[in-house]
Amino acid sequence: MGELIRLEEIERARRRTRARVAEREHLERAVAILRENLAAAAQALRDAPADEQPGLLSHVEKLAALVRYGLRMLGEAPEADTPNPAKAVDPQ
C-alpha cells in the first residue's frame, strides 16, 4: 500500500513540474509578444506627429512596465523599482 501512495506522490510531482514548465513557456511567449509590441509602439512614437506622441508615450510606458513585470516573474529582472503593471494598464 505504501508503494502505491509513493507512486501517486511521484506522479503528482511530475504533473506539477510539467504544469510549471508549461506556465513558464506561456509566460516567455507573452513577454516576447509584449517586447515586439513595445518595439512597434516605440517606432510609432518616433514617427508620430507631435500631437499623437503623448498617447503613444503612455502606451510605450505601459508596455515597458508589463515587460519588466513579466521578466520579474521569470526571474530575469531585478525586483527593485519595478512598478505593478496592473496600475499602468487602462481599463478601456
C-alpha positions in Angstrom: 0.0 0.0 0.0 2.8 2.4 0.8 4.3 1.8 -2.6 1.1 2.8 -4.3 0.9 6.0 -2.3 4.5 6.8 -3.1 3.9 6.2 -6.9 0.9 8.6 -6.7 3.0 11.2 -5.0 5.7 10.8 -7.7 3.1 11.2 -10.4 1.6 14.3 -8.8 5.0 15.8 -8.6 5.6 15.1 -12.3 2.3 16.7 -13.2 3.2 19.8 -11.1 6.6 20.0 -12.8 5.0 19.7 -16.3 2.5 22.4 -15.4 5.2 24.8 -14.2 7.2 24.2 -17.4 4.1 25.0 -19.5 3.4 28.1 -17.5 6.9 29.3 -18.0 6.7 28.7 -21.7 3.5 30.6 -21.9 4.9 33.5 -19.9 8.1 33.6 -22.1 5.9 33.7 -25.2 3.8 36.5 -23.7 6.9 38.5 -22.8 8.2 38.1 -26.4 4.9 39.4 -27.8 5.0 42.3 -25.4 8.6 43.1 -26.5 7.5 43.1 -30.1 4.6 45.4 -29.4 6.9 47.6 -27.4 9.3 47.9 -30.3 6.4 48.7 -32.7 5.0 51.3 -30.3 8.4 52.9 -29.9 8.8 53.1 -33.7 5.3 54.6 -34.0 6.2 57.1 -31.3 9.4 58.1 -33.2 7.5 58.6 -36.4 4.3 60.2 -35.0 3.3 63.8 -35.2 3.8 65.8 -32.0 0.1 65.8 -31.1 -0.1 62.0 -31.1 3.1 61.5 -29.1 1.7 61.8 -25.6 -0.8 59.0 -26.1 1.8 56.8 -27.7 4.3 57.6 -24.9 1.8 56.4 -22.4 1.3 53.2 -24.4 5.1 52.6 -24.5 5.4 53.2 -20.8 2.6 50.7 -20.1 4.1 48.0 -22.4 7.6 48.6 -20.8 6.0 48.1 -17.3 4.4 44.8 -18.5 7.7 43.6 -20.0 9.5 44.4 -16.7 6.8 42.6 -14.7 7.0 39.5 -17.0 10.7 39.4 -16.7 10.5 39.7 -13.0 8.1 36.8 -12.9 10.6 34.8 -15.0 13.3 35.7 -12.6 15.2 37.6 -15.2 14.9 41.2 -13.9 15.6 42.9 -10.6 12.6 43.4 -8.4 13.6 46.9 -7.2 11.7 49.8 -8.8 9.5 47.6 -10.9 6.0 49.1 -11.0 2.9 46.9 -10.8 1.6 46.8 -14.4 -2.0 46.4 -13.2 -1.8 50.1 -12.2 -0.4 51.1 -15.6 -3.0 49.3 -17.8 -6.0 51.3 -18.9 -9.3 49.6 -18.3 -10.6 50.7 -21.7 
